[in-house]
């Protein structure tokens, strides 16, 4: 039986990936580590998924987790935090993961990075994503890297958040309104990871995961409001006002809606470079946002395949 370890499997992309792998690879055993078992309750409805209480930032625990694995998928990422938080998630963890793979004899790794990485990246997020890629390349693993743009889908924390804001506010003051994105559907990203795991020809390659259309952030906020039935006026903010708004949001309790590091990241267009293969190279025709988003935004949330697995039990 194939044993695949999915780091970050309890997150937005991870849940959809687990659904995809269970459907595409009958008999697969997916091992999903988590520090908080309650975050993974719903995943246990999927056949062949093993939830393991593990701190992946602890070297001995990570080494034990990888024993007997055929492949590893790394989805761990953060969007907010101090510089040290980004370093821990995006650089130190890949370094630990590479060492643990070497110790356990695991060669195959699919790593999800981000568009916009590169020398001189302007944000903590993009700089550490760049360093994380470099660490893994230097480790000599059978590595495939995926670089997605912003990922949308039922239960995303992107279009859903902007839809909810417009349901509550008469106007949307928006930092980074002209920032450019090429959003990709979560189902396509999950399928891309599954294709990479199945095809050794993808080893050593980097793929850009994007949808078929580019948008500004203002375009996306407008569509989120329209599809949810709460379209509001958008007030683009100048840079100084946007950074002041983000600094205020960073101080609010909970995960911020916007941070100054997010604004720095948006200085780099999150669109395909055209120099690397994309989803079509993996046999995937990217889904259009207009074909997916109205369904789950108009309903509040979509019904995932995970919900259907649970209902059938």
C-alpha positions in Angstrom: 0.0 0.0 0.0 1.3 3.5 -0.9 2.0 5.6 2.1 2.1 9.4 1.4 2.7 12.0 4.1 0.8 15.3 3.6 2.2 18.1 5.7 -0.4 20.9 6.0 -3.1 18.3 5.1 -5.6 19.9 7.5 -5.6 23.2 5.7 -7.7 24.5 2.8 -5.6 23.0 0.0 -4.7 19.9 2.1 -8.3 18.8 2.6 -9.1 19.0 -1.1 -5.8 17.2 -1.9 -6.7 14.3 0.5 -10.1 13.9 -1.2 -8.4 13.9 -4.6 -5.7 11.3 -3.6 -8.3 9.0 -2.0 -10.3 9.0 -5.2 -7.4 8.8 -7.6 -5.3 6.3 -5.8 -7.4 3.4 -4.4 -5.8 1.8 -1.4 -3.5 4.8 -0.7 -2.7 5.4 2.9 -2.5 9.1 3.6 -0.7 10.2 6.8 -1.7 13.7 8.0 0.2 15.2 10.9 -1.4 17.8 13.1 -0.7 19.4 16.5 -4.4 19.8 17.2 -6.5 16.7 16.5 -9.8 18.8 16.5 -8.6 20.5 13.2 -8.6 17.1 11.5 -11.9 15.6 12.7 -13.6 15.9 9.3 -10.7 14.3 7.5 -11.3 11.1 9.3 -14.4 10.6 7.2 -12.1 9.8 4.3 -11.1 6.1 3.9 -7.4 5.5 4.3 -6.5 8.7 6.0 -4.5 8.4 9.3 -4.4 11.5 11.5 -1.2 11.6 13.6 -0.6 14.0 16.5 2.9 15.4 15.6 4.8 18.6 15.9 6.5 18.7 12.5 8.9 21.4 13.8 10.4 18.7 16.2 13.1 16.8 14.4 12.7 13.4 16.1 8.9 13.5 15.7 9.3 14.4 12.0 11.8 11.6 11.4 9.4 9.0 12.9 6.5 10.4 10.8 8.4 9.8 7.6 9.4 6.2 8.3 8.0 3.9 5.6 6.7 6.8 3.5 6.9 6.6 -0.3 6.4 10.3 -0.8 5.8 13.6 1.0 3.8 16.6 0.0 4.6 19.9 1.8 1.7 22.4 1.9 2.8 24.2 5.1 2.7 28.0 4.7 1.7 31.1 6.6 0.5 34.5 5.3 0.9 36.6 8.4 3.4 36.9 11.3 6.8 38.3 12.3 9.9 37.7 10.2 10.9 34.8 12.5 7.5 33.1 11.9 8.0 33.2 8.2 11.5 31.8 8.5 10.4 29.0 10.8 7.5 27.9 8.4 9.1 28.5 5.0 12.8 27.9 5.5 13.5 26.0 8.8 10.8 23.4 8.2 11.9 22.6 4.6 15.5 22.2 6.0 14.2 19.8 8.7 12.0 18.0 6.2 15.0 17.5 3.8 17.1 16.0 6.7 14.2 13.8 7.8 13.7 12.6 4.2 17.3 11.7 4.0 17.3 9.8 7.3 14.1 7.9 6.4 15.2 7.1 2.8 12.3 9.1 1.3 13.3 10.5 -2.1 10.0 11.9 -3.5 8.8 15.4 -2.4 6.2 17.7 -3.9 6.6 21.2 -2.5 4.0 24.0 -2.9 5.7 27.4 -3.1 4.3 30.6 -4.6 4.4 32.8 -7.6 6.6 35.9 -7.2 9.5 34.1 -5.5 13.0 35.2 -6.6 16.0 37.2 -5.7 15.1 40.6 -4.2 11.6 39.6 -3.3 10.0 42.5 -1.4 8.2 40.7 1.4 9.0 38.3 4.2 6.6 35.9 2.7 8.2 35.8 -0.7 11.8 36.0 0.5 11.3 33.0 2.8 9.4 31.1 0.1 12.5 31.7 -2.2 14.9 30.4 0.5 12.7 27.4 1.1 12.9 26.4 -2.5 16.7 26.8 -2.5 17.0 24.6 0.6 15.1 21.8 -0.9 16.9 22.0 -4.3 20.2 21.7 -2.5 19.1 18.6 -0.7 19.2 16.4 -3.8 15.7 15.0 -3.4 13.4 13.9 -6.3 11.7 17.3 -6.0 8.8 18.9 -7.9 7.8 22.5 -7.1 4.4 24.1 -7.7 4.0 27.8 -7.6 0.3 28.8 -7.4 -1.2 32.2 -7.7 -3.9 33.0 -5.1 -6.1 29.9 -4.6 -9.9 30.1 -4.6 -12.6 27.6 -3.9 -15.3 26.7 -1.4 -14.2 27.6 2.1 -11.3 29.8 0.8 -10.2 32.7 3.0 -10.0 35.0 0.0 -13.2 35.5 -2.1 -15.3 34.4 0.9 -13.8 37.0 3.1 -14.4 39.8 0.6 -17.9 38.6 0.1 -18.6 38.7 3.9 -17.0 42.2 4.2 -19.4 43.5 1.5 -22.4 42.0 3.2 -21.5 44.0 6.3 -20.1 47.3 5.0 -21.5 49.9 2.6 -18.1 50.6 1.0 -14.8 48.7 0.8 -11.6 50.7 1.4 -9.0 48.6 -0.4 -5.3 48.6 -0.2 -3.4 47.2 -3.2 -6.5 47.6 -5.5 -4.4 47.5 -8.7 -2.3 44.4 -7.6 -2.5 41.7 -10.3 -3.5 38.0 -9.7 -4.2 35.0 -11.8 -6.4 33.0 -9.4 -6.3 29.2 -9.6 -9.0 26.8 -8.4 -8.1 24.6 -5.5 -9.3 21.5 -7.3 -6.8 22.2 -10.1 -4.0 22.6 -7.6 -4.9 19.3 -5.9 -5.1 17.6 -9.2 -1.7 19.0 -10.2 -0.1 17.6 -7.0 -1.7 14.2 -7.7 -0.4 14.2 -11.2 3.1 15.1 -10.0 3.1 12.2 -7.5 2.0 9.8 -10.2 4.4 10.9 -12.9 8.2 10.6 -12.4 8.7 12.8 -15.5 7.8 15.8 -13.3 10.8 15.3 -11.0 13.2 18.3 -11.2 10.6 20.6 -12.7 8.8 23.7 -11.4 5.2 24.4 -12.5 3.2 27.7 -12.3 -0.4 27.0 -11.3 -2.7 29.7 -12.5 -6.2 30.1 -13.9 -7.0 31.3 -17.4 -7.6 35.0 -16.5 -5.7 37.8 -14.9 -7.5 40.3 -12.6 -6.7 43.2 -10.3 -7.5 42.9 -6.7 -10.3 45.4 -7.2 -11.8 43.2 -9.9 -11.8 40.2 -7.6 -13.4 42.1 -4.7 -16.1 43.3 -7.1 -16.8 39.8 -8.4 -16.9 38.4 -4.8 -19.5 41.0 -4.0 -21.5 40.5 -7.2 -21.6 36.7 -6.9 -22.6 36.8 -3.2 -25.4 39.4 -3.9 -23.7 42.2 -1.9 -21.6 44.2 -4.4 -20.4 47.5 -2.8 -18.4 50.5 -4.0 -14.7 50.0 -3.8 -12.5 52.9 -2.5 -8.9 52.3 -3.7 -6.4 53.5 -1.0 -3.1 55.2 -1.7 -0.1 53.3 -0.5 0.4 55.3 2.7 -3.3 54.8 3.7 -3.2 51.1 2.8 -0.2 50.5 4.9 -1.8 52.4 7.8 -4.9 50.3 7.4 -2.9 47.1 7.4 -0.9 48.2 10.4 -4.1 48.7 12.3 -5.5 45.3 11.2 -2.3 43.6 12.4 -3.1 44.8 15.9 -6.6 43.4 16.0 -7.2 40.0 17.7 -7.1 36.9 15.5 -5.6 36.5 12.1 -5.5 39.9 10.3 -7.4 40.4 7.0 -4.5 42.3 5.7 -0.9 43.0 6.8 1.9 45.2 5.6 3.8 42.1 4.5 0.8 41.2 2.3 1.0 44.7 0.7 4.7 44.2 0.1 3.9 40.8 -1.6 1.3 42.4 -3.9 4.0 44.6 -5.3 5.0 41.5 -7.4 2.2 40.5 -9.8 1.0 37.0 -8.9 0.6 36.0 -12.6 2.3 33.4 -14.8 5.8 34.4 -16.0 5.4 32.4 -19.2 8.9 31.0 -18.8 7.8 27.8 -16.9 5.3 25.1 -17.6 1.8 25.4 -16.3 -1.2 23.3 -15.6 -1.7 22.4 -19.3 1.7 20.6 -19.2 0.2 18.3 -16.5 -2.9 17.7 -18.7 -5.1 20.0 -16.7 -7.3 22.7 -18.3 -7.5 25.4 -15.7 -11.1 26.2 -14.5 -12.3 29.7 -14.9 -13.2 31.6 -11.7 -16.5 32.6 -13.3 -17.4 28.9 -13.6 -16.7 28.0 -10.0 -17.0 31.0 -7.6 -20.7 32.0 -8.2 -21.8 28.5 -7.0 -20.2 28.7 -3.6 -20.4 32.4 -3.0 -24.1 32.6 -3.8 -24.7 29.7 -1.4 -22.4 31.0 1.3 -20.3 27.8 1.1 -20.1 24.9 -1.4 -20.5 21.2 -0.6 -17.2 19.5 -1.0 -16.6 15.8 -1.7 -15.5 15.5 1.9 -19.0 16.5 3.0 -20.4 13.8 0.8 -18.1 11.1 2.2 -19.2 12.1 5.7 -22.9 12.0 4.7 -22.5 8.5 3.3 -21.1 7.0 6.5 
